[in-house]
Amino acid sequence: MLRTFGREAETEPHRLEKRLASASRPIRKVLEASLEGKELGASDARALFETRAEDLQALLETADAVRRRRVGETVTFVVVRNINFTNICYTGCRFCGFAKREGDPEAEFLSLEEIARRTKEAAARGATEVCMQGGLHPRMKAEDYCAIVRAVKEAVPEIHVHAFSPFEIKYGAGRSRISVEEFLLRLKEEGLGTIPGTAAEILDTRIRKTLTKDKLSAREWVEIVKTAHRLGIRSSSTMMYGHVDGPAEWVAHFETLREIQKETGGFTEFVPLGFVHYDAPIYLDGVARPGPTREENFKVHAVARLFFQGWIDNIQVSWVKLGPRMAQYILQRGANDFGGTLMNESISRSAGARFGEEISPAEFCRYIREIGRIPAQRNTVYEIVARYETTDPPSEWEQPLAPVH
Ligand code: SF4
């Protein structure tokens, strides 16, 4: 019965057939085209975002079927440590509850020694990756970002460095008056592997003006990501939704990402990031709504599965934003990746996210088996490192972390 966690106890093809039969004709047509592997247009995606009741159920079931066809029954996760090296930032993004001012009791700026220590500790707990993002610290220059990568690679040469959002790339290059291309090349020489496709928020000028005062324009985000991909530095792709946005902007954002992928092939995955409102200034000021609804969470992942089919086939669910139980539901409605173990995530927590700082590899395996799927550890670029069909990850990976300082 675990296999049907949150679902009706029916066989999958039968359930799909039944759902399609009860959908309206126009929606059934779009879903059937998707099941045949056809590419969805913007108007199809807009129609799917409008679905309700039976049509919505048919969308979710189709997303699950397309997931099965494209990537099978494996649910992947990555063993990773997030190292948020500084939270000092004066940029003033209105959705951010993470940034602090220098001198604030909670302000942090980690030394290179501490970054190296956390990296070694992560490797001992099975990490294949460190993910590093931080505030735009007023004294950081390109060389400081390079020194961070160097410190990690000197500590653990084989670890993958996934670091610095396009906003940080623009900032570091600007601070040292070098081009984005030159900065990325220097980082790559130091050992940078991939960059997070964060700071995309929603690639729409009106929305960005509200969220970030457009300090990194949509055009700049696209250019930086394409430059990275051209230099062999792949990235994730993301969308932060559920604030002052809606389906029209989501579809345009999806189109932009798919166009980039057609040109570069550099995206490893798509990660929808639900807006965490609790401590975000834009919510506290009454401008943004209180995050996405449950239905919107389902739709964004399901439509992404269909819209990106054949171009971006890894759809990640963020347990940090949604919690592991909701993540389980979404993994049964289009998603195939559970994200990372994290070990000390602090950005979402600072904005008030209620979920923990870490899910251990063994816990991931339990959550994945509960929904009748096969757990597998992947690396940053989605190569399988280990399958845990019947065995569990090493128990020494469960060691408590040393207190951070
Ligand atoms: S989102 Fe990043 S750049 Fe914006 S205020 Fe927060 S830490 Fe600074």
Residues whose N, C-alpha, C, O or C-beta is under 5 A from the ligand:
A	BS01	SF4	C89 T91 G92 C93 C96 A99 G134 G135 L136
